[in-house]
Amino acid sequence: MPYAQGVRHQTGKQCLAGTREKLLDDIKDWIDNPKDNGPKLCLLTGLSGSGKSSVAHSIAEHYHQLKRLGSSFCFNKGKILSKLLFTTLAKDLAQFDRDFKHSLVNSIGNNASLQSVQDVNDQVQNFIISPMQNLTFVGPIVIVIDALDESGILGYRIELLRLLITLSKLPSNFRILLTSRPEEDVLKTLVPNPNVHHLKMGDVAKESTDKDILQFVSSQLTDELGMPLSTFQDQHYRTLVKKSEGLFQWAYLACSVIKGQMGGRSLNREMLWRYKQLTSNSSQELHHEKGVLDELYDVVLSQIIVEPEADGANERLKTLRALLGQILAAFQPLSANSLIRMYTMIPGLDLTLTEDIGWALGKLGALLTGVSDPSEPIRFIHSSFRDFVTTKTKSGKFYVEDLSQHHQLFVQGALYTLNQKLEFNMCQIPSSYYANSDVPGLKKRIAAYFDPWSKYAVQYWAMHLETILFDPPLECLIQLLLERKLLFWLEALSLLDIVNTAVGSLYAAAAYCQENGLILYILDAVRFVQMFATPLVRSVPQLYLSGIPSAPTTSIVYQEHIKLLKSVPVVHLGHTPHWPRTITSIQAHKDTVQAVAYSPDGRHIASGSNDETIRIWDAQTGQSVGTPLEGHTGWVYSVAYSPDGRHIASGSGQPVGTPLEGHTGAVDSLAYSPDGSHIASGSVDKTIRIWDAQT
């Protein structure tokens, strides 16, 4: 069962002792003294930087010490974690309670397909709700889920929120604390529900918040022994409290800047200079649309580029924007080591850039995570800082406007890396008889060969092409990669289990290139991948043993590569000269397939069968996604995706789940309306019916 690493609460992120006491006590009272039929979920909302996450970490640690914490899960905008939420909660609860563990094991047994199910609805039902039935628990059991607003895109997040409400079906002594910014979908989905208790950071009395921030500031501006700094008096602390406008994030960043935790010096006069920069209204020209955090970010960055006794403010500004642009342009967070590796792979690139980036990272320690460890991915410490640098009215001269130059660097670095690194049998698979899953120590072999930057280059090089203008030297690098090392790149995709990204990458490359011969070659490679994706997913050697030998004789990929391969099978009879019109064939249902439907994004295919199941398939590889959807007691005649791709409607001779009842015969056809609000159905009872999809 998948498990999200690094999402547990952190003791270092708790509220400072003596702060937020009233709010913490209210939440503890809700947990420890439940009312009859009272809400089992509590939603704590607040603006960016208001301290709601610190409250969540404090509650989690408090009940961890009491051995009553079932699980804690903290979302991060830079990580894709939504589909791991419920599997992680289930594994944590299994560790917490032995009876639940036994029930979970009995529920899923050795069913590997069920353990790997990706549909979150199935996860909640099979991994949490069902194993909880008939179990008795003593004392409160607390689950803390932080930063719901960073859990994913809007369409998926609404489904996640609705599923969280179903956790109210858990035994009466369960309490689930949720935190989020006051996003519209979060408020509309959760707040009206009677099973949700809503608390707001904004409802905390201003005097109480100011007192807490004053205590925090005075605890931070101390020397190495924890003694107050002689440079700062009570009026200095109170000025910072006033400037914070109730935001702990502002106070945290301000103290970090003043103490020189962004690469500056920590002499008293330098700290006082930084303090004056942060608190002076005349030191900057601020746009009226800026919030208090935006003003702080402006001051912090301005301070970095105009330090005392330093020259070259324009160059430092350019360096800061370059680093921020690279963080924004990356399709997944990269470490300093990966960025440096990318730079060093590009011939002719001024390597002083690596020194400049090192300088910038040292300065941005209060605004970015991962800067102290060069192997850790770099992320914005707070979503509000990302919003700042990508909104011109907020960031002004620090606005990162054009990401194309950064995408260009990523493409160059990735192509040079792949052209240099990719080779035959990269991970030294000892026998061509092995499926990938059977190769001894394959994970260790992959880790030894592919560093994080190389993995990134394999997966994302073509995605960066979609945002840059045509450049002939880049086309030459693409040609070098695909004509000489296409098979090695496909081998890498198979090893990394991301074959389903190949077709999209090849189409992106074809759209970018202009040389007709190269474009024809790339499009032929698309057909090759489509035809042989299924065996390639399962076994790297099949790429060479069956893929190339079985490709049509007129295939450009076949003609270019068959002459380079030695000791491979040769097809003498029945070798087709042309690609068939059928791209691939999927065989897994146990009976006739009655209906198929593509998902709106084209990534998946749903199928309904006489075997009374619905199955989901990866449209690129033909691999099954999750487990069969069971429940129909008759043939499944029709399937249809909702426009957002989150739901599937199915028609059968017998109902399943909570059916839309009205037809008197089997439903042969279904269709969603374009906005997803209605479903039309056709039946052998000679009627068409229109249904409200929401109710």
C-alpha positions in Angstrom: 0.0 0.0 0.0 1.5 3.4 -1.0 2.7 5.7 1.8 3.6 9.4 1.7 7.0 10.1 3.2 7.8 13.3 5.1 4.2 14.4 5.7 4.1 13.9 9.5 3.8 16.9 11.8 7.1 18.5 13.0 7.7 19.4 16.6 9.8 22.4 15.5 6.7 24.0 13.8 4.6 24.1 17.0 3.2 27.3 18.5 5.7 28.9 20.9 5.0 28.0 24.5 2.5 30.3 26.0 1.0 31.5 22.7 -2.4 30.6 21.1 -3.5 29.1 24.4 -7.2 30.0 24.2 -7.5 28.5 20.6 -5.5 25.4 21.5 -7.7 24.9 24.6 -10.9 25.2 22.6 -9.7 22.6 20.2 -8.6 20.3 23.0 -12.0 20.7 24.7 -13.7 19.7 21.4 -11.5 16.6 21.3 -11.6 15.6 24.9 -15.2 16.4 25.8 -17.3 15.4 22.8 -20.9 16.3 22.8 -23.6 13.8 21.9 -24.0 13.8 18.1 -21.5 16.6 17.9 -19.3 17.2 14.8 -16.3 14.8 14.4 -14.5 17.2 12.0 -13.1 20.6 12.9 -12.1 23.0 10.1 -9.6 25.8 11.2 -9.3 28.5 8.5 -7.1 31.5 8.3 -5.1 33.7 5.9 -1.6 32.9 4.8 0.8 33.3 7.6 -1.8 33.5 10.4 -0.4 30.5 12.2 -3.0 27.9 11.6 -0.4 25.3 10.6 1.5 25.9 13.9 -1.8 25.2 15.7 -2.2 21.9 13.7 1.4 20.9 14.5 0.9 21.7 18.2 -2.4 19.7 18.5 -0.7 16.8 16.7 2.3 16.7 19.0 0.1 17.1 22.1 -1.9 14.0 21.3 1.1 12.2 20.1 2.6 12.6 23.5 -0.7 11.3 25.0 -0.5 8.3 22.6 -3.9 9.4 21.1 -2.7 10.6 17.7 -3.9 8.2 14.9 -2.2 10.1 12.1 -0.9 13.5 11.0 -0.7 14.6 7.3 0.6 17.9 6.1 0.1 18.8 2.5 2.8 20.7 0.6 2.1 22.7 -2.6 5.3 21.4 -4.2 4.4 17.7 -3.8 1.7 15.6 -5.4 0.3 13.9 -2.3 -3.5 13.8 -2.6 -3.8 10.2 -3.8 -1.6 9.1 -0.9 -3.7 10.7 1.8 -6.0 7.9 2.7 -3.5 5.1 2.2 -1.2 6.9 4.6 -3.9 7.5 7.1 -4.8 3.7 6.9 -1.2 2.6 7.5 -0.8 5.1 10.4 -4.0 3.9 12.0 -2.8 0.3 11.6 0.4 1.1 13.5 -1.7 2.9 16.1 -4.3 0.2 16.8 -3.7 -3.5 16.6 -7.4 -4.4 16.2 -7.7 -2.0 13.2 -4.5 -3.5 11.7 -6.0 -7.0 11.9 -9.3 -5.8 10.4 -7.4 -4.0 7.6 -5.4 -7.1 6.8 -8.6 -9.2 6.7 -10.3 -6.6 4.5 -7.7 -6.5 1.8 -5.8 -9.8 2.4 -3.2 -10.5 -0.2 -5.1 -8.8 -2.9 -2.3 -6.9 -4.6 -4.6 -5.1 -7.0 -6.8 -3.8 -4.1 -3.7 -2.7 -2.1 -2.6 -0.6 -5.1 -6.0 0.9 -6.0 -5.7 4.6 -7.0 -9.3 5.7 -6.9 -9.7 7.7 -3.6 -13.3 6.7 -3.2 -12.2 3.0 -3.1 -9.4 3.9 -0.8 -11.6 5.5 1.8 -14.1 2.6 1.7 -11.7 -0.3 1.6 -8.9 1.0 3.7 -10.6 3.1 6.4 -14.5 2.8 6.6 -14.9 -0.9 6.1 -12.1 -2.1 8.5 -13.5 0.2 11.2 -16.9 -1.5 11.2 -17.7 -3.5 14.4 -14.5 -2.1 16.2 -14.6 -0.5 19.6 -12.2 2.2 20.7 -11.5 3.8 24.1 -10.6 7.4 24.4 -10.2 10.1 21.7 -8.3 9.2 18.5 -7.1 12.3 16.7 -6.3 12.8 13.0 -4.7 16.1 11.9 -4.7 17.1 8.2 -2.9 20.4 7.5 -3.1 22.8 4.5 -6.0 21.4 2.6 -5.9 24.4 0.3 -2.6 22.9 -1.1 -4.0 19.5 -1.7 -4.5 19.8 -5.5 -6.4 21.4 -8.3 -9.9 22.6 -7.8 -11.8 19.8 -9.4 -10.0 17.0 -7.5 -9.9 19.0 -4.3 -13.7 19.1 -4.1 -13.9 15.4 -4.4 -11.3 15.1 -1.6 -13.3 17.4 0.6 -16.4 15.4 0.1 -14.6 12.2 1.0 -13.2 13.8 4.2 -16.8 14.4 5.3 -17.4 10.6 4.9 -14.9 10.2 7.8 -17.8 11.3 10.0 -18.9 7.7 9.7 -15.9 6.7 11.9 -16.6 5.7 15.5 -17.8 8.4 17.8 -14.5 9.0 19.6 -12.6 9.9 16.4 -11.8 13.6 15.9 -10.3 15.0 12.7 -8.7 18.5 12.7 -8.4 20.1 9.2 -6.7 23.4 8.4 -7.0 25.5 5.2 -6.9 29.0 3.9 -10.5 30.2 3.4 -10.8 29.1 -0.2 -14.3 29.2 -1.7 -14.5 25.4 -2.5 -13.3 24.5 1.0 -15.8 26.8 2.7 -18.8 25.8 0.5 -18.1 22.1 0.8 -17.3 21.7 4.5 -18.8 24.6 6.5 -22.5 23.9 5.8 -22.2 20.3 6.8 -23.4 19.6 10.4 -20.5 17.1 10.9 -18.0 20.0 10.6 -17.1 22.5 13.4 -15.7 25.7 11.9 -13.1 27.8 13.7 -11.4 30.9 12.3 -8.0 32.4 13.1 -9.6 35.8 12.5 -12.0 35.3 15.4 -9.1 35.2 17.8 -9.1 38.5 19.7 -6.6 41.0 18.3 -5.2 41.7 21.8 -4.5 38.0 22.2 -2.8 37.6 18.8 -0.7 40.7 19.4 0.4 39.4 22.8 1.4 36.0 21.3 3.4 37.7 18.5 5.1 40.0 21.0 6.1 36.9 23.0 7.3 35.2 19.8 9.4 38.3 18.7 11.0 38.8 22.1 11.9 35.0 22.2 13.6 35.2 18.7 15.7 38.4 19.1 18.1 36.9 21.6 21.8 36.0 21.6 23.2 32.5 21.5 22.5 32.0 25.2 18.9 33.0 24.8 19.4 36.4 26.5 17.7 39.6 25.2 19.8 41.6 22.7 20.8 45.0 24.1 20.2 46.6 20.7 16.4 46.0 21.0 14.0 47.4 23.6 10.3 46.8 24.2 9.3 49.6 21.7 11.2 47.8 19.0 9.3 44.6 19.7 5.9 46.4 19.7 6.7 48.1 16.4 7.3 44.7 14.8 4.0 43.4 16.3 2.2 46.4 14.8 3.8 45.8 11.4 2.9 42.1 11.4 -0.9 42.9 11.4 -1.6 39.6 13.1 0.5 37.4 10.8 2.9 35.0 12.5 4.6 34.4 9.1 5.5 38.1 8.9 7.0 38.0 12.4 8.9 34.8 11.7 10.4 36.2 8.5 11.2 39.6 10.1 13.1 38.0 12.9 15.0 35.8 10.6 16.0 38.8 8.5 17.0 40.9 11.5 19.2 38.2 13.0 21.0 37.7 9.7 19.7 34.2 9.0 19.6 34.9 5.3 23.4 35.1 4.8 24.0 38.5 6.4 26.1 39.4 9.4 24.7 39.4 12.9 26.6 42.4 14.5 24.3 44.6 16.5 24.6 47.5 14.0 23.7 45.3 11.1 20.7 43.9 12.9 19.5 47.4 13.8 20.0 48.5 10.1 17.8 45.5 9.0 15.2 46.4 11.6 15.0 50.0 10.3 14.7 48.7 6.7 11.8 46.4 7.7 9.9 49.0 9.7 10.5 52.2 7.7 7.6 53.3 5.5 9.8 55.6 3.6 12.4 53.0 2.6 10.3 51.7 -0.3 7.6 52.6 -2.7 4.8 50.1 -2.1 1.8 49.5 -4.4 -1.6 50.0 -2.8 -2.6 46.4 -3.7 0.1 44.8 -1.6 -0.7 43.0 1.6 1.4 43.0 4.7 3.3 39.9 3.7 3.9 41.3 0.2 5.4 44.4 1.8 7.7 42.3 3.9 8.9 40.2 0.9 9.6 43.5 -0.9 11.7 44.8 2.0 13.5 41.5 2.5 14.5 41.2 -1.2 15.4 44.9 -1.4 17.6 44.5 1.6 19.5 41.7 -0.1 20.3 43.6 -3.2 21.2 46.8 -1.4 23.4 45.6 1.5 25.7 48.0 3.4 29.2 48.3 1.9 28.2 46.2 -1.2 28.1 47.0 -4.9 26.3 45.6 -8.0 22.7 45.8 -6.9 21.5 45.3 -10.5 23.6 42.1 -10.8 22.3 40.7 -7.5 18.7 41.5 -8.6 19.3 39.6 -11.8 20.7 36.6 -9.9 17.8 36.5 -7.5 15.3 36.6 -10.4 17.2 33.9 -12.2 17.1 31.5 -9.2 13.4 32.2 -8.5 12.6 31.7 -12.2 14.3 28.3 -12.3 12.4 27.2 -9.2 9.2 28.3 -10.9 10.0 26.7 -14.2 10.8 23.3 -12.8 8.0 20.7 -13.2 9.0 19.2 -9.9 11.2 20.7 -7.1 14.9 20.3 -7.7 17.8 20.5 -5.2 20.8 22.8 -5.5 22.9 19.8 -6.5 20.5 19.1 -9.4 20.5 22.7 -10.6 24.3 22.8 -10.5 24.5 19.5 -12.4 22.2 21.0 -15.0 24.5 24.0 -15.4 27.7 22.0 -15.7 26.2 19.8 -18.5 25.7 22.9 -20.8 28.9 23.6 -22.8 30.0 27.2 -22.8 27.7 28.2 -19.9 29.4 30.6 -17.5 30.0 28.5 -14.5 30.1 31.5 -12.2 26.3 31.1 -12.4 26.7 28.2 -9.9 28.5 30.6 -7.5 25.8 33.2 -8.0 23.0 30.7 -7.3 24.9 29.5 -4.2 25.0 33.1 -3.1 21.3 33.6 -3.7 20.4 30.4 -1.9 22.4 31.6 1.1 20.4 34.9 1.1 17.0 33.3 0.8 17.1 30.9 3.8 14.0 32.5 5.3 12.0 32.3 2.1 12.9 28.9 0.7 13.2 25.4 2.1 16.0 23.1 1.1 18.7 25.7 1.1 20.8 24.3 3.9 21.2 20.9 2.4 22.2 20.9 -1.3 20.6 17.5 -1.8 17.1 18.6 -0.6 14.6 19.9 -3.1 14.1 23.7 -3.0 10.6 25.0 -2.4 8.9 28.2 -1.5 8.6 28.3 2.2 5.1 29.7 1.9 2.6 29.8 -0.9 2.2 33.6 -0.5 5.8 34.1 -1.6 5.1 32.2 -4.8 2.1 34.4 -5.3 4.3 37.5 -4.7 7.0 36.7 -7.3 4.4 35.8 -10.0 2.1 38.9 -9.5 3.6 42.1 -11.0 1.4 44.4 -8.9 2.8 42.8 -5.8 6.5 42.2 -6.6 7.4 45.1 -8.8 11.1 44.8 -9.8 11.2 41.3 -8.3 8.5 40.0 -10.7 9.6 36.9 -12.6 7.9 37.6 -15.9 9.5 35.5 -18.6 10.1 31.8 -17.8 11.1 30.9 -21.3 14.8 31.5 -20.8 14.7 29.2 -17.8 12.8 26.5 -19.7 15.5 26.9 -22.4 18.2 26.1 -19.8 16.3 23.1 -18.6 16.0 21.7 -22.2 19.7 22.3 -22.9 20.8 20.7 -19.7 18.5 17.7 -20.1 19.4 17.0 -23.7 23.1 17.2 -23.1 22.7 14.9 -20.0 20.7 12.3 -21.9 23.0 12.3 -25.0 25.9 11.7 -22.7 24.5 9.3 -20.2 22.0 7.0 -21.9 23.4 3.7 -23.1 22.5 0.1 -23.7 21.5 -1.9 -20.6 22.2 1.0 -18.2 21.3 -1.0 -15.1 23.1 -4.2 -16.1 20.0 -6.5 -16.1 21.7 -9.9 -16.0 19.3 -11.8 -18.2 16.8 -11.0 -21.0 14.4 -13.5 -19.5 13.7 -11.1 -16.6 10.6 -9.0 -16.2 11.3 -5.7 -14.6 9.6 -6.8 -11.4 11.9 -9.8 -11.2 15.3 -8.1 -11.7 17.3 -8.7 -8.5 18.0 -5.4 -6.7 16.5 -3.3 -9.5 15.7 -0.3 -7.2 19.3 -0.2 -6.1 20.6 -0.5 -9.7 18.3 2.5 -10.7 19.4 4.6 -7.7 23.1 3.9 -8.5 22.7 4.9 -12.2 20.2 7.7 -12.2 20.8 10.7 -9.9 17.8 13.0 -9.3 18.7 15.4 -12.1 19.1 12.5 -14.6 15.6 11.2 -13.6 14.2 14.6 -14.1 15.8 14.9 -17.6 14.4 11.6 -18.7 10.9 12.5 -17.8 10.6 16.3 -18.4 13.0 17.3 -21.2 10.2 17.6 -23.8 7.7 19.3 -21.6 10.0 22.3 -21.4 9.9 22.6 -25.2 6.3 23.6 -25.1 7.1 27.1 -23.7 10.1 28.2 -25.8 10.7 29.5 -29.3 12.4 27.4 -32.0 16.2 27.2 -31.8 18.1 25.3 -34.5 20.9 24.1 -32.1 18.2 22.6 -29.8 16.7 20.8 -32.8 20.1 19.3 -33.5 20.3 18.0 -29.9 16.8 16.5 -30.2 17.8 14.8 -33.4 21.0 13.5 -31.8 19.0 12.0 -28.9 16.1 10.5 -30.8 17.9 9.2 -33.8 20.9 7.7 -31.9 19.5 7.0 -28.4 15.7 6.6 -28.8 15.8 3.0 -27.6 18.0 3.9 -24.7 15.6 6.7 -23.7 12.7 4.2 -23.9 14.7 1.8 -21.8 15.2 4.5 -19.1 11.4 5.2 -19.2 10.7 1.5 -18.6 13.2 1.3 -15.7 11.7 4.4 -14.1 8.1 3.1 -14.7 7.1 6.2 -16.7 6.5 4.7 -20.2 3.1 6.5 -20.2 4.9 9.8 -20.6 6.7 8.8 -23.8 4.0 9.6 -26.4 3.3 13.0 -24.9 7.1 13.8 -25.0 7.4 12.7 -28.6 4.4 14.7 -29.7 5.9 17.8 -28.0 9.2 17.2 -29.8 7.5 16.8 -33.1 5.5 20.1 -32.6 8.8 21.9 -31.7 11.0 20.6 -34.6 10.9 22.0 -38.2 13.0 19.5 -40.2 10.6 17.3 -42.1 12.6 14.2 -42.0 13.1 14.4 -38.2 9.4 15.1 -37.7 8.5 11.9 -39.7 11.0 9.9 -37.7 9.4 11.2 -34.4 5.9 10.4 -35.5 7.0 6.9 -36.5 8.5 6.6 -33.0 5.1 7.5 -31.6 3.6 4.6 -33.5 6.4 2.3 -32.3 5.7 3.3 -28.6 2.0 2.9 -29.0 2.3 -0.6 -30.5 4.9 -1.9 -28.0 4.1 0.1 -24.8 2.5 -2.9 -23.0 5.5 -5.3 -23.2 7.9 -2.3 -22.6 6.2 -1.5 -19.3 6.7 -5.1 -18.2 10.2 -5.9 -19.4 13.1 -3.8 -20.7 14.7 -6.6 -22.8 11.5 -6.9 -24.8 12.3 -3.6 -26.4 15.2 -5.2 -28.2 14.0 -8.8 -28.4 10.5 -8.2 -29.8 9.9 -4.5 -30.2 12.4 -3.7 -33.0 12.4 -7.1 -34.7 8.5 -7.0 -34.9 8.2 -3.4 -36.2 7.0 -3.1 -39.8 9.8 -3.1 -42.4 8.8 0.3 -43.7 9.1 1.8 -40.2 11.8 4.4 -40.0 12.6 3.4 -36.4 13.0 -0.3 -37.6 15.2 0.7 -40.5 17.5 2.9 -38.4 17.9 0.5 -35.5 17.7 -3.1 -36.8 21.1 -2.7 -38.4 22.6 -1.5 -35.1 21.4 -4.4 -33.1 23.2 -7.7 -33.1 22.0 -11.2 -32.0 18.3 -10.3 -32.0 15.5 -12.5 -33.5 14.7 -12.1 -37.2 11.1 -12.4 -38.4 11.1 -14.4 -41.7 7.4 -15.1 -42.2 4.5 -12.8 -41.6 6.6 -9.6 -41.1 4.1 -6.9 -41.9 5.4 -4.0 -44.0 3.2 -1.3 -42.6 1.9 -0.1 -39.2 -1.6 -1.6 -38.7 -4.5 0.8 -38.2 -5.0 -0.7 -34.8 -2.6 1.0 -32.4 -2.8 -1.5 -29.6 -5.1 -4.3 -28.2 -6.1 -4.6 -24.5 -7.2 -8.0 -23.3 -8.3 -8.3 -19.7 -12.1 -8.6 -19.4 -13.5 -12.1 -19.0 -16.4 -11.5 -21.3 -17.7 -9.3 -24.1 -16.8 -5.6 -23.9 -20.1 -3.7 -24.4 -18.9 0.0 -24.0 -15.8 2.1 -23.9 -15.2 5.8 -23.3 -12.1 8.1 -23.3 -11.5 10.4 -20.3 -11.7 14.1 -21.3 -7.9 14.5 -21.1 -7.3 11.4 -23.2 -5.2 9.7 -20.6 -7.5 6.9 -19.6 -10.1 4.6 -21.1 -13.1 3.2 -19.2 -14.7 -0.1 -20.4 -17.9 -1.9 -19.4 -18.3 -5.6 -19.9 -20.6 -8.6 -19.7 -18.4 -9.8 -16.9 -20.3 -7.2 -14.8 -17.3 -5.0 -14.2 -16.0 -1.6 -15.3 -12.2 -1.2 -15.8 -9.9 1.8 -16.3 -6.9 1.6 -18.6 -3.9 3.8 -19.3 -4.5 5.0 -22.8 -0.8 5.1 -23.6 0.4 1.8 -22.3 -2.8 -0.3 -22.1 -2.0 -1.1 -18.4 -4.9 -1.5 -16.0 -5.3 1.4 -13.6 -6.5 0.3 -10.1 -8.9 -2.6 -9.7 -12.1 -3.5 -11.5 -15.1 -1.5 -10.4 -17.5 -4.2 -9.2 -21.1 -4.1 -8.1 -23.2 -4.5 -11.2 -25.3 -7.7 -11.2 -25.9 -7.6 -14.9 -24.1 -6.7 -18.1 -22.6 -3.2 -18.3 -24.0 -1.7 -21.5 -22.7 1.9 -21.4 -20.0 4.1 -19.7 -19.4 7.8 -19.8 -16.9 10.2 -18.2 -18.0 13.4 -16.5 -16.5 16.5 -18.2 -14.0 17.0 -15.4 -12.9 13.3 -15.6 -13.5 12.7 -11.9 -16.6 10.4 -12.3 -17.9 7.6 -14.5 -21.6 6.9 -15.1 -22.5 3.4 -16.1 -25.6 1.8 -17.5 -26.7 -1.8 -16.8 -29.5 -4.2 -16.8 -29.3 -4.1 -13.0 -28.6 -1.1 -10.7 -25.4 -0.7 -8.6 -24.8 1.6 -5.6 -27.3 4.4 -5.4 -28.9 4.1 -8.8 -30.8 6.7 -10.9 -34.1 4.8 -11.1 -36.8 5.3 -13.7 -36.1 3.2 -16.8 -38.0 0.0 -17.0 -35.4 -1.7 -19.3 -31.6 -2.0 -19.7 -29.7 1.3 -20.3 -27.8 1.1 -23.5 -26.3 4.6 -23.7 -25.2 7.4 -21.5 -23.9 10.9 -22.0 -22.9 13.8 -19.7 -23.9 17.4 -20.6 -20.9 19.6 -21.4 -21.0 21.3 -17.9 -21.4 18.0 -16.1 -24.6 19.0 -14.4 -26.8 16.5 -16.2 -26.7 12.9 -17.6 -28.8 11.7 -20.5 -29.6 8.0 -20.8 -31.2 5.9 -23.5 -32.9 2.6 -22.8 -34.5 -0.4 -24.4 -37.7 0.8 -22.8 -37.8 3.3 -25.7 -37.3 6.4 -23.6 -34.6 9.0 -23.0 -34.2 10.4 -19.6 -32.4 13.5 -18.3 -30.9 13.3 -14.8 -29.5 15.8 -12.4 -25.9 14.6 -12.0 -25.4 16.4 -8.7 -28.3 15.0 -6.8 
